[in-house]
Amino acid sequence: MSAKSETKWDAMLSHSKIDLERVAALDGELRKAMCGDCSLTIWLDDREIQGGSIVAAINEGLETSRHVVLCLTPNYFASRSGWTIAEWQAGLYDDPAGRMDRVIPVMLADVQLPALLRHLDTIDLRPPKRSRRAYETEFARLVRRICAQGRASSASGGREDQSTIERVISTPGPDAVTEVLVTNLLPAIDTAETIVVANIAPRLNAGLPTSPSFPSESGLQELVIEAKRLASDARRFAPAFRRVGNQLISFASPATNRIFATVANARSYRHEPLGSWIDDPERRKVVASLLNTAVRDRAAELRLVRHPKHPQRFFFERPLDRTERKIKWRGTGKPLTVVRSLLGRDGSVRYWLHRAVEVGVEFHEERAYLRMHPTIVLTVDGTVRRVLGGPAVAAYARAYVTRERNGHLHRHLLYWISVWSAGTEAVQVPLGDSALIFDTRPTQVELPYGIAHDQVKIKGANLQDAFIETRLGDEVEDEMEPIEGTDELVEFVEEEISNSIKTQPAGTLWEVPNERN
């Protein structure tokens, strides 16, 4: 709808001619509905087109209606005339992000939405699957959305009455509704108060006392790994550390950690306030690097494997019996499928799809947060040894993740919080002599404005009573369903692998040694 167009109608009903009887019934219900002291004005082609140019009439309906209500059935997208496609695309052109609620999808029957409509808030009026109460709730929501941003007059002929009704705003803006944004950041609630600064063990000096020459950081790491291997207690902790000059920075003390003492001087170290390191931007990077190394160590304890090219991306491997992996994590809820096979056209297992998560520590206003970003990983054999990459896999991953609504994303975030917290009240990351502890409740931001009718109700923000109620009132599915194009993906990846054997392009198939790091 052009900003200069004269608004005559509250909504235009876009539908297939085959569904006219059902749409006419909806039209009757809407025209009886009240918006304040006035009834709704609805444009319906069967009533408004009485001779003349059909093209001009439909164009006028689109130009002079505030909302385009899509009456969705399988017939809607199968229409040979092309009118339904033209109508929803014209509406979407005016408001592609859905911020003005220009296009309102209404499901009258089971139907698969095109990708360009999936981000819009959908009204569910499917009679066979909805109770009368649920139907009335959804219908009332439809009426509220049509009334939401100023409306057209119900006067004869659709003429406007400026004295009794506010006109539609020409410049869209946020709605005056409270918006609570749930982030993917877990705030730190307890951490070490100090950080250890130790000199490198003098015995490792290969130079002169006046001109010391110590092993590189990677060389020191190898000494620590070997010391851990030889330790009588296999569970002995090998702390993370960083070399800065000829000093080692860690959260562990060489006086109490014998493995760290293989590279650090147990007689020459000091504790410095952690806050002084966080306050300094350069030293804060050292702290963040230490914390993220500790996160990787914690992932190994949870039997998660690390992506060979993305060190902060973790996932579960398939079981040894080559079956799908399901994890029960919500008490009485359905188990979550975290690893599933992808089949080729011949029905054989070609690849494996893994739920994955990117986890890292970052600082915001000098406070530490654990960031968790759910994603997916594709492998050839269900293990970390053969991880797929490249443009085909990246496109598939983006399509898989971006199709998920907020309810799905939040559910998957809660699942990964449950994994990393081992079902407890906090996520604990060992730091040698202490631990970094994060709350299991994601940080929330409350704003005094937002988008009306574009919210998901969250009952409970922690793991004990976390439950999400979607707009349609149905439970969010936990199953990993492959998206359209899986067959094409399998064929494309196979072609990429075949080519890699000949040309070895970077980033197509990443293989790692059998032994775990």
N, C-alpha and C positions, 0 to 999 in steps of 0.2 A: 504493500500500500504506500503510495507516494505521500510525503509529508504535506503536499499541497492538495491532496484529494479531499473531497467532501465526504465525510463519514456518514453513511446512511444506515449501515447494518452492524449489529454486534458481531455476527459471525456468518460465514458462508459455509454451507455443507458441501464438501467435495466427496463425490461417491461414484460408484459404478451404477449404470442404469439397471443392471441385474438386481441390485440390492435396493431398488427404489422403495419397495414396500416397507422394509425394515428402517430405512432412512426417514421415510415419511412419518413413521411412528415416533422416531427420535425427534424429528422436527416439531411434531405436535407437543411432545413433552417439554421441549425447550421453550416454545412460544407461550406455554402456560406458566413457566417459571418466572419468578419476580426478581428484579434487581432493584432494590430499594422500593420505590412506589411505582415503578414501571415494569412492564413485561419486556422480555428480550425480543429483539428484532432479528429474524433469521432469513438469510437469502438461500432459497432452494430453487434450482433451475426449473424443476417441473412446474413451479408456481410463477416464477418471475419471467421466464422466457415465453412470451405469447406472440410469436411471429417476429419478423425482422431478422437481423443478423445474429446468429448464435455466437459468433466470435466476439462481436461487440458487446453482447449481453454478458457473457462470461467475464470478459475483460473488465466491464463495469462492476460486476459483482466482486471481483478480486480487488479492484481499486478502491471500492467504497465500503469494504468490510474490514473491521479491525482484526478479526481472527479468521483463519481458515481451518475449519474442523475437518480432519481427514477421517472418513468413515471406513475403517480398514477391514477388509475381508480378502480372501484369495482372489476374488473377482476384481478388486481395486487395482492390483498390480498386473492383472492379466488382460486389462482392457485393451482391445485392439484399436480403439479410436485415438488413444493417446491423450485424451483430455485429462484424465486423473493425474497422469505423470506431469503434464504441463501445469496443472493447478498446484500440486504440492511443491513443485520446483519453483514456481513463481512466488509462492508464499515464503519459501525458505530463502530465496534471494534477498528479501527485505530484512530478514532476521536470522542469519545463518547460525548464530550461537544460541538462539532461543531466549534471549534476555527480555524481549518484549512479549514473549508468548504468542507470537504471530501465528505460528502453526501449532495446532493441538491435535496430536494423533489420538484417535479413539478406536480401540479394538472392539469390533462387533463379532469377530470370529477368530479362530487361531490363524495366525499369519506371521511370516518371517519378515521383519522390517529391513529395508535397505540400510546400508551402513550410514548414509547421510541423515537418517531419521532416528538412529538408535540413541543419540544423546538427549533427545527430547523427552520430557515427562509425559508418559502415556497413560491415558484413561482406559480402564478395563471395564467394558460393558458386555462381556461375553455371557449371554444368559445361561447356557448349559453348565458353565463351570462356576457360576457365582450365585450365592444365596441372595434372596431378595434384599436383605439388609445390606449386604456388600454392594449390590447393584445401586441401591439408593445412596450409599455413601459415596461411591464413585461418581454418580450422576450429580450429586450436590457439589462435589469438587469441580466438576466440569462447569457448572453454573458459576461458581465462585471465580474460576479463572476467566470466564468470558466477561464477568463484571469487574474484574480486578482493576483495570487502568483507565477508568473513564469510559463512557459508552455512548452509543448512538441513541437517538430519540425513538420512542415508540409511536410518535405522531403519525397521522395518516400520510402514506406515501414515503415514510422514512425521513421526513424533513426534520431538521435539528431544531431544538428548543433551547437556546442559550440561557434562558432565565431559569431553567429548572435542572439542567444537567451539565456537568463539566465535560468539555471536549477532550478528545484524546490528545495526549501530549505529543508534540512533534519531535522532541528530543528525548530519547529514552534515558532513564537513570535508574539507580538502585531503588528497590522497594524498602519501605520503612518496616522491615521485619528483623527480628533478632536472628542472626546467623551464627551458629556454632560450628567452627571448622575444626575437625579432628585431624591432627597432623600425624606423621609417621615418625615423630621424635619422642623418645623416652627420656625424661629428665633424670639426671644423676641426683640421688638423694643421699649418698655417702661416698666418700673417696678418701684416699690417703691424704694426710695433712702435709707430708714432706716428700721430697724426692732425694734419692741418694746420688751423690757425686763422688766417685771413687777413682783413684789413680789406677792405671793398668799395672798388673803384677810385675815387679822388677825383673823376675826371672825370664820374662818374655822379651826383654830388651836385647836385640841382636846388634846394637850399636854401642857407642861409648856412653859413659854416664853423663858427659857434657853434651853429647849429641845422640840422644836415644833413637832407636828404630824399632818400633813395635809392629806386630802384625796388623793388617788391615781389619776393618770391621768384619768382613766376610771370613777372614782367617780366624778371628776370635770366635765367631759363631761356630765354626767347625770344631774348635777346641771344646766349646761348651756341649755341642751335640755328642762328641766322643765321650766326654766326661759323664754325660747322662746315660749313655749306653753302657758304660762300665760300672755305673752306680749299683750297689747291692739292692737298693730299693727302687724297683722299676717305676714307682709312682713319684719318685723325687722330682720336684718342680725345677724346670730349667727356665729361669727368668728372662724376660726380654730386656735388652739394653741397647744403647746407641753410643757410638764413639764420637766424642767431640774433642778434637785435639788429641791429647794423651790422657784424656779422662773418659770414664764410662759413666753414662747416665742410666739409672734404673730405679725401679721401685723396690728392689730387693737389696738386702744388706749382705756384703761378702762375709760378714762376721757370723751370720746365721744360715746362709745358703752356701753349702760347700761346693756346689756345682758352679755358682757364680764366682766363688773364690779361686777357681782355676784360672781365671783371667783378670780378676780384680784384686787389688791389694787390700787384704782384710785389716791391715794396720793403718791404712791411710785413706780414709773416706769421711764424708760428713753428710749430714742431713740439712737440706735447704727447704724453706717454705715452698710448697707447691704453688701457692698463689703468686709468688714473685716470678715463677717461670711462666705462668699463664698470662700474667700482665704484659710480658714482653712478647711481641708478635713473633720474633724469630725463635725464641726458646719455646714458645707455645707449639710450634711445628714439631719440635723434638718430643714434647709431651704427647701430642696427638699421634705421632708415629709409634711411640711406645704403647699407647693404649690400643691402637689398631692391631699391633702385633699380639697383644694379650687377647684381643677379640679372636684372632685366628687360632690361638692356642685353645681358647674355650670352645671354638667350633670343632676342633679335633676331639676334644673330650666328649662332645655330643655326637660323635661319629658322623659328622658332616664332612663332606669333601670340598676342596677348594678348586674353583675354576682355574685352569692353567694360565689363562691370559688376564683374568680379572681377580686379583688376590683377595678382594673383599666380597666376592660372590660365592655362595655356598649352596650345596644341595645334597640330598640323599641319593645313594646309588640304589639300583634295583637289588632285590634279594638274590641269594646265590642260586635259588631254584628257577630264576628267570621269570618270576611272576610279578604282577603289579604290587607295589607297596602301598598299603593303606595304614593310616595312623588314626587311632581313636583319641580324641583330645577334648571333647566337650561333654564329658559325662555320658548322658543318654543320647547325645546327638549321633548322626551318621559319621562313620570314619571318613577321613579326608584322603583322597587318592593323591599321593605325592609323586609317584612314578608310574607311568603307564606306557604301553607299547603303541607304536604307530605302524599300521599295516599297509602293505603295498596293495596294488590292484589284485594280486594273486592270493591275498589273504595271509601272506607270511609277514613275520615281524621284520621291519626294515630299520626302524629307529626307535628311540625312547624319548619320551617327554617328561621332564622333571620340573616340579615346582622348585623354585630357587628364591634366594633372598640376598640382597646386597646389604651388608651390615658394616657400619663404620661409626667411629666416634668423631663428633665435630663440636666446635664451640660456638655458642651464640651469646653475646654479651658476657663473655668470660665464664659461662656455665657450660658444663659438658652435657651432651645429649647423645644417645645411641640412635642413629638413624637406621630404619629398616625399610627397604624398598622391595616388595615382592616382585618377582619376575619369573622367567622360565629358562631352562637350559635344554638343548637337544644333544643327544649322544648317539653314537653308532651302536654300542653294545650295552648301554645302561650303566656304564661305569665312567669314572673320571679319566680313564686311560685314552678314550677316544671321544673328545668333545667336538661338536660341530660348530662352525662359525661361517662367516662370509655373508654376502648381501642377501641371499635367499633366506637364510636362517634369521638374520636381523629383521627382515621384513615380516616374517612369520611371527616372530616374538612380539613385534610392535602390534601387529593385528590381533594377536591373542590377548595381550595385556590391555590395549586400549578399548577393546569391546566390553570390558568389565565395568559395571556400574560401581558407584561408591559403596554400596552394600557389600558387593563381592570383594572389593579392595580392602575394606575394613575387616571383613571376616578373615581374609588371608593374612592381614597384618596381625590380628589376634592369634591366629594359628602359630605364626612364627614367634610371637612373644611367648606363647605357651611352650614352644620347643626350647627357646633360649633360657627361659626361667625354670625349666623342668617342672612346670606345673605349680610353682611356688608363687609367693607374693612379690618377688623381685628377681631381676636379672643380675646375677653376680659374675663379674669378670675378675679372676684372680690376678693380683699384682705383686706376687712375691710375698712380702710380709703383711699385705693388706688386700683389700678388694675394692673394686669400683662397682657400686651398686646402683642400678637404675630401677625406677618405678615401672610397673607393668601397665600403668595407665598412660596412654599417649597424651602428650601436651595438647590442650584445646585452646583455641582463640575465639573469643566472642566479639562479634561486630554488631553495631546498632543498625546495620542495613545489609541487604542481600537480595536474593531473588525469590519472590513469593512462589509457593507451590513447587519448589525444587529442593526438597529436603528429605532426608531419610531419618526416621526415628531410631535412636539408639537407646536401648534400655540397658543401662549398666555400662560403665566404661572400663571395667577391669575383667579379668579372666573368670572370676567366680560366677558372675551373673551376666556375662556378655551375651547379648542377643540382638539381632538386627531385624527389624520389621521393614520390609521393602514397601514401596508405594502400592504394589499390587496385593500386598498382604500375604504373599507366599514366602515360604522359607527359601533362603538363598541356597542354591544347589552347591554341594561340595565336590561334585564329580568333575574330572578334567575331561571335557568333551572337545574333541578336535574341531577346529573351525573349518569352514569351507575352503577348499584348495589344498587339503592335506595330500591328496594324490599327486597334485602338481608339484607340491613341495618335495615329496619323496623322489619324484623323477628329476626335479631340478638339482637336488642335492647329489643324487647319484651321478648326474652328469658332471657336477663340480668335482666330485671325488675322482671320477675317471680322468678329468682334465688335470687334476693335481698330481696324478701319477706321472703325467707326461711333462708338465711345466712347473709343478710345485709352486703355485701362487700362494702368497702369504695370506693367512687368515681363513683358510677353508676347512682344514681338518687339523685340529691340535691334538697331538699325542704326547703323553707323559710316560715316564718310566713306570714299571710295575711297583717299585718300592714307593711308599708314601713319604712325603716330606714332613 
